[in-house]
Amino acid sequence: MTTVTSRHFKAHRSLVEHAQQEVKKLSRYYDGIVKSEVILSYEKPKNSVKIAEVSVSVYNDRLTGIAKSEDFQKSVDLAVDKVRNQLKKYKAKLRAKNRKVVRKIRAKAV
């Protein structure tokens, strides 16, 4: 379930769908994602910097990526890339621990 929030403006439907599709791709890397949020905002009205913040909740942790660029879609892509790298590290840490602990975590997350 992905929630897309736009601050101080109304996001276009295509932008919301793009953000949801990009975040949905994160489930390829880790299937224990509980909830995800995308927050879109901008800094200045003229020549504005677009900001995308992607937060993903996993068992006992929250991974966040923030990116700024001149385009919302590019910002979303960059933020998702940051979260993707964090998910890979999180998954590697889980696999490095005892297998019984990993099974307990997965059972609780589902």
C-alpha distance (Angstrom), angle and dihedral (degrees) to the residues before:
residue distance angle dihedral
M1 . . .
T2 3.79 . .
T3 3.79 124.3 .
V4 3.81 117.9 -159.8
T5 3.81 117.6 -162.0
S6 3.78 125.7 -177.0
R7 3.78 118.5 -161.1
H8 3.81 120.1 -144.4
F9 3.81 94.4 -8.2
K10 3.79 141.6 53.2
A11 3.78 111.8 -106.4
H12 3.78 118.1 -134.7
R13 3.80 116.4 -111.5
S14 3.83 92.6 -116.0
L15 3.82 90.6 54.8
V16 3.80 91.8 50.4
E17 3.81 91.4 48.5
H18 3.80 91.3 48.3
A19 3.82 91.2 52.3
Q20 3.81 92.0 48.0
Q21 3.80 92.8 49.2
E22 3.80 93.3 49.0
V23 3.80 92.8 49.4
K24 3.79 90.8 45.8
K25 3.82 88.7 59.6
L26 3.81 89.1 64.1
S27 3.81 89.8 75.3
R28 3.82 87.3 74.2
Y29 3.79 88.9 69.5
Y30 3.80 99.6 41.6
D31 3.79 127.0 7.6
G32 3.82 96.1 -163.3
I33 3.81 95.6 81.5
V34 3.79 108.4 138.3
K35 3.81 101.5 -176.8
S36 3.79 138.5 -8.3
E37 3.79 133.2 -160.5
V38 3.79 134.0 -169.9
I39 3.80 119.9 -162.7
L40 3.81 118.0 -168.5
S41 3.79 122.7 -165.8
Y42 3.79 141.4 146.5
E43 3.79 135.2 -141.0
K44 3.80 111.2 -149.0
P45 3.82 130.0 23.3
K46 3.83 94.5 -137.3
N47 3.79 117.0 52.8
S48 3.76 86.1 -5.9
V49 3.76 125.5 -163.9
K50 3.79 111.1 -129.9
I51 3.81 116.3 -141.4
A52 3.79 126.8 -160.4
E53 3.79 122.4 -172.3
V54 3.80 117.4 -169.4
S55 3.81 118.0 -168.9
V56 3.78 123.2 -175.4
S57 3.79 123.3 -171.7
V58 3.78 117.6 -148.8
Y59 3.78 129.2 168.7
N60 3.80 108.9 -52.5
D61 3.82 94.2 -15.2
R62 3.81 144.5 69.1
L63 3.79 122.4 -144.8
T64 3.81 119.2 -158.2
G65 3.78 134.4 -173.2
I66 3.81 124.5 -174.3
A67 3.80 123.2 -170.0
K68 3.81 134.8 176.5
S69 3.79 127.4 -159.6
E70 3.80 142.2 134.7
D71 3.83 93.2 -89.8
F72 3.81 131.3 50.4
Q73 3.80 94.8 -138.9
K74 3.79 91.7 51.8
S75 3.81 90.4 47.9
V76 3.80 91.1 51.2
D77 3.81 91.2 49.5
L78 3.81 92.4 49.9
A79 3.81 93.1 47.2
V80 3.82 91.6 48.7
D81 3.81 89.1 51.2
K82 3.80 89.8 54.7
V83 3.79 92.0 49.8
R84 3.82 90.2 46.1
N85 3.81 90.3 57.9
Q86 3.81 90.7 48.3
L87 3.81 90.7 50.4
K88 3.81 90.9 52.3
K89 3.81 90.7 52.3
Y90 3.81 91.7 45.7
K91 3.79 91.4 50.9
A92 3.80 91.8 47.3
K93 3.81 90.4 53.3
L94 3.78 90.8 50.3
R95 3.79 91.8 50.8
A96 3.79 91.8 48.0
K97 3.81 91.3 59.0
N98 3.76 126.7 75.1
R99 3.81 113.3 -59.6
K100 3.81 92.7 -130.3
V101 3.80 90.9 57.7
V102 3.80 90.6 50.3
R103 3.81 90.9 52.3
K104 3.81 91.0 51.0
I105 3.80 91.3 50.7
R106 3.79 92.3 50.2
A107 3.80 91.3 48.3
K108 3.81 91.0 52.7
A109 3.82 94.0 45.3
V110 3.80 92.7 55.1
